[in-house]
Amino acid sequence: MDSTHLFELVIVMFLAIIALHYVADKLGLPPSVGLLAGGAALAFLPGLPTITVDPELVLVIFLPPLLMDGAWSIAVSRLRRHLIGIGSMAVGAVLFTCLVVAVVTHWLIPSLPWAACAALGAIVSPPDAVSARSVLQRVKLPRRLQILLEGESLLNDASGLVLFRFAIAAGVTGAFSASEAVGSFFLLALGGVAVGAVVGMLWVKLVRRLGDEYLIIAATTLLAWSSYLLGEMLHVSGVIATVTTGLIASWNSSIILSASTRMRGTSFWTVLVFLMEASVFILIGLSLRGVVERGGGFGVVAATMGWHILAILAALTVARFVWVFGSDLIIKLCNALGLKRYQPIGARGSTVLSWAGVRGVVTLALALSVPEGFPGRDFILVTSFAVILGTVLLQGMTLGRVIAWARLAEPEAEKPRMTMSQAEAAMAQAQFATVRVLAYDSAGELIHPKLLAQYERKSVAIVDYADRTEHYTPLIHAHFDVVLEAVASGRRELIRLHRAGDIDDATLRELERDLDLEELSAISAKA
């Protein structure tokens, strides 16, 4: 395939993403399900070449920006508070699942070497950051479960990658050292944190010097790949380096980024992440044809591997349930002994957390990177793909119903000390205090009476609203409905003036931007 045809195929893929995403929304399906199923269907269209995915390239292109996006949006304070729970899921659950899958696989296929069984376990054990994002964006969870799942999905890839590398090395060389594996993991993790911290602080210093918002947005866009590639080049965890950089950048972004840079950068980044996230699932679907052909066709795969694959899928699902419920039981026992720093999430919360282990691009990339001639390579590849399909289609489609069944309530300890309305009131009072000082000149004469009155009214109104939110909410909605109608009328008049030739394009764009900001402000106030 020449370069032009490859570019055409990429454009067709983006068009398919828009169509499949729209259809999934209309059918009430998670977008990941529609994109994966659509990609799988497209893979078998006559005339379409077999899609071969370069696993290293896939990880380098897609994983860093999606990890960066997750790290940028995660709540750092809650991440610190629940770091032990996140570590339990990102390291402990991955190790336990890998062990269970390896044992079950060897029991099912005794002729398969232990190294190959461990490699399969390492490949399918870590739930995927991309898949987790796709699922979590459409559901409402208590903050503790949300942070556990988000934190796990950001950090567990590092655990899976280390396990995979050592399993492959053991299969090739016949040697394995548990102490060396543990030491390597901590070295990779600490090295990744160091690299990520350095890159993050360099970004902070760079942004403060650049000044130009487009240069800042460009530098921020390249930040994820810079951190990941530098980490991999120094032979430490690129995953942890990227996450660390994202956390540092996010923490400082509110201070060093201007409003204009933040708004424009967020818009650009959101579209970029959407296309990348969608491309991951459609590429997984498009890869189905090559996997099935390698296995000998659907019939051969179902006849020779079907029951084994189902047993392994069940084993990794049960392993996650056992780990989550076991961890919650340990917390309950600690509470009974008087150690009450952490509270159990309960049976319903544990069920939701256990059922949210969706696999995705990392599993696919690791499976495709198993070297030729490695024992059981075809079985590992087919099983890995089946695990992705099974978890995305089954768990991804039913997680919302499981959450609805669980009826999870937000514990008081997890709620923020202030509501949004109270925070708005505090902010309005700070603004009014500043205006009250600056409204007078050095001689004490009032020079901004209208501005002072405006901010005083705003401060009083917002404080009153914070105290009686339920009373004012319907009135606020009605108020901003009128504002939105006024904006729409102004927009129609602006377009009429432009079409009539009374104003030029520059005036149209300038006033259009003012209306856009007014409309966005009204929509945000109603939310």
GIUR-V36200 format. One record per run of one state. SS is the DSSP state (@ for helix, = for strand, . for the rest). FROM is the first residue (numbers start at 1). TO is the last residue. Records with the same first field share a line. If there is no record, write none. Layout:
SS=FROM-TO + FROM-TO
This chain:
.=1-2 + 28-30 + 44-54 + 74-75 + 82-82 + 109-113 + 126-128 + 137-142 + 174-177 + 211-212 + 234-237 + 257-258 + 287-287 + 296-297 + 337-345 + 356-360 + 369-376 + 407-411 + 415-419 + 439-439 + 441-445 + 447-448 + 468-468 + 500-504 + 527-527
@=3-27 + 31-43 + 55-73 + 76-81 + 83-108 + 114-125 + 129-136 + 143-173 + 178-210 + 213-233 + 238-256 + 259-286 + 288-295 + 298-336 + 346-355 + 361-368 + 377-406 + 412-414 + 420-438 + 449-467 + 469-499 + 505-526
==440-440 + 446-446
